[in-house]
Amino acid sequence: MRTVEISVEDWVKIVEQGYAVVVTIFLQGSSMEPLIRSEKDSITIIPRKHKKLQVGDVVLFRRAMNDYVVHRIYKVEDGMVQTWGDNCRFPDAPVADDAVIGIVDSVNKNGKKIRLTTERQRQEGIKWMNSKVRKKIWKGYWGICNTIKKLLRRMKISIS
């Protein structure tokens, strides 16, 4: 196997021409933590082609012209897909089904490959999206943020 460095944009162009090229990348950002750690865990993405998308799949999609996002599918209905990052408070706005370009096949964490396209992994992702623990984490986080804002206001410190 030959390894070549290319950008996500270039990979998308290759896939859109009909080639089935698998790519391994490192993500930037924390929206999929703890599953995928920014710049630490690599992910392997396979071109979507005509695969039926399922709730719980982790996918690469185009949100805007050259804004690519990796999030988990939360809903699929009427030709639209709604995603939700594992570390995000709310789901994303729905996008057209054809905005999904690739499916994350696996994540490499500390040298261990974890397949994400298995039914078990999909169910784990769905469980996480609907978990009370996730909701408590975000409730606690926003509670702390609001407390800090109130303290800063009392101290007459402005924040943006």
N, C-alpha and C positions, 0 to 999 in steps of 0.2 A: 504494500500500500504506500502511495506517495503522499506526503504531507505538504500542503501549500498554504501560506497565510493569505487570506482574503478578507475583505470587509463583509459585514452582513448584507449591505446593499448589493455588492457584487454577487454574493451567493444567491440572493433573491432573483437577480437577473438570470443567473444560470438555471435556477429551478423553473422560472417562468418560461424558459425556452424548452422545457420538457426533460431536462436532465435530472436524474435521480442521484444527486450528490449529497452525501451525509457530511455534516459539519460539526465540529466540536469547538465551543466557545466558552469564554468566561463572561459572566454578566457583571454589569456595574449597577449598583443600587441595591436597596435592601427589601424591595417589595415581595420577594419570594423566600425571605428568611423565615424560619430556620432551615427549610428544605434546601435552598440554594444560597450559599453565602457569597456575597459580592467579592469578585476577584480571587476567590479561594477554591470554589468548586466549579469544575468544568461541566458543561452539559453537552450532550450529543443530540442534535436535531436532525430528524429525517424529513424530507419533503412530504407535504400532506398528500399531494396528488388528489385522489378522489375518495380518500378514507372518510368514513362517516365519523363525525366528531361526537364525543361523548362527554357528559358531565363528569368532571374529575380529571380529564386530560389536561396536561400542561402543554401549552401551545405558544408558538411565536406568531404574532399577528402584527399587521400594519395598522396603526391608529391614525396617523396622518401621513403626509407625503413620504417622509423618510424617518418616521418615528416608529421604531420597532419595539415591541413589548413582549415579555414572556410572563404569562399569568395562567392561572388555572381556569378551566371552563366551569362557570356557575350555572348557566342556563343555555339551552339551545331550543329555539322555536321560531317558526315562520321565516326561515332563511337568515335569521340573526343569531349572533353568539354574544353572550355576556360573560365576561371574565372577572376574576377577583384574585388579586395578589394575596398570597398566604399571609403577608405581613401588612395588609392594607385594611383600613377601618371599614370601607364601603366597596361594593362592586363597581366595576368600570361601566361606562356607558356602552350599550350594545353596539356591535359592529356587524357589517354584512358577513355572512358565512365565508365568502370568498376572500376576506381580509386575512384569514388564517392561512399562513404559508407553510408552516412546519409544525411538527409534533415533537415534543421533547421525549426522546426515547429513554434516556438515562441521565443520571447525575453521578459524577465521580467525586466522592467525599473521602478525603484522606486515603486515597488509593483504592477505595472500595467502590465498585460500580453498582448502583441501585437502579434497576429497571423501573420506569414510571408508567409504562404502557400495559402493565398487568392489571387485571380486575382488582386484585387486592390493593394495589397502590392507588387506583382510582377511588376505591371505597375509603381508604385512609384519608385522602384529600377531601372527599365529601364530608367525612366525619369532622375534619379540622375546620372546614368552612362553617359548619353548623354547630361547632362546639361551644359550650358555656365557658370553657377556659379562655378561648379566643376573645369572647365578648367581655369577660372580666378583665383580661389584660388591657384591652382598649379602653374600657370604662375607667380603670385605674390610671392609665396613661393620661387620658383627657382630664381626669380629676386633678392630677398633679399639675398639669399645664394651667388649668384654671386657677388653682391655688397660687401658683407662682405669679400669674398675671395680677391677681388681686393684691398680693403682697407688693408687687412693683408699683401698682397704682397708688397704694397707701403711701409708698415711699416717693411718689410723684416722679417715677421714672417711666418714660414713654418707651413702648415697644411697637414694632411694626409687624 
